[in-house]
Amino acid sequence: MRHFLTLKDFTKEEILEIINIGLEIKKNLKSKIYNKELQNQTLGMIFEKSSTRTRVSFETGMFQLGGHALFLSNRDIHLGRGEPVKDTARVISSMCDMVMIRTFEHSMIEEFARYSSVPVINGLTDSYHPVQLLADYMTLVEHGASKNIVAAYVGDGNNMTHSWMMLAAKLGFKLRIATPKGYEVDTDILNEALEIAKSSGAIITTTNDPKEAVKGATVVTTDTWTSMGQEEEKEERIKIFSGFMVDGEMMSLAQKDAQFLHCLPAYRGLEVSEEVFEKHSAIIFNEAENRLHAQKGLMAWLDKQRSVGK
């Protein structure tokens, strides 16, 4: 049985297979063809962190695949209110066919997966956001921008940055990361990505100069400067991240036909200018929609792996 906690646990071929399944499911949906790959199955969705896109995409996706999704917040279950993670994992996995968790500490989802009897999907932790990267890469494929990628990530060294590093390391493309001093990526995760990159040919570099990262890039991406749980740091972060906004001047340093991605929600005038966001809004909102299709591909793939393993 396979879990989906981080991209580092998957081969290049497996990642591309998941993307292709998602693209096929999307194509069928647009043609009003509904394949019920997860007929009568149930997805337990544990939310310790709230989200618009994660809830809507997983709940809708499970319905379209013929199954049912259960929304479980901190107020709905005993997890975090006295019951150990391992006990919650054993109970929920005995009643559901798959579990998606959106939480804070990555160690929590790792422990849950150890005791779960069904596949566990990382809907986001403070360390990784792998389902978003499936959607991002699917979007690049659809827009003809998945060949010879030179990606530039500008902003905080957070879970999105870490996931971009793992995607680059696995697929073998160039990634340049620009963060302010003191907000760099996790050193251990970077070293893991660099070790994987030795086999794939990926080139991953870090800098504190956003212009250096963006120059000649084919893809530019960013994320909010203040993630959930960091609200008290917001004003300080706005000052420190000054100069890291992706605006027209910064995008002009990238290749002429460079794509801009944002996982949303986007705060115009902070990490991205209104001009850049609206100019690239078509691909950004396709990227948002692709959370639905990429995750359906993932769930169908995980279910297939479980069936093969029986």
Secondary structure, DSSP 4 states (H G I P E B T S, - for coil): ---BS-GGGS-HHHHHHHHHHHHHHHHHHHTT----TTTT-EEEEEESS--SHHHHHHHHHHHHTT-EEEEEETTTSSBTTTB-HHHHHHHHHHH-SEEEEE-S-HHHHHHHHHH-SS-EEEEE-SS--HHHHHHHHHHHHHTT--SS-EEEEES--SHHHHHHHHHHHHHT-EEEEE--TT-PPPHHHHHHHHHHHHHHT-EEEEES-HHHHHTT-SEEEE--SS-TT-GGGHHHHHHHTTT--B-HHHHTTS-TT-EEEE-S---BTTTB-HHHHHHTHHHHHHHHHHHHHHHHHHHHHHHHHHHHH-
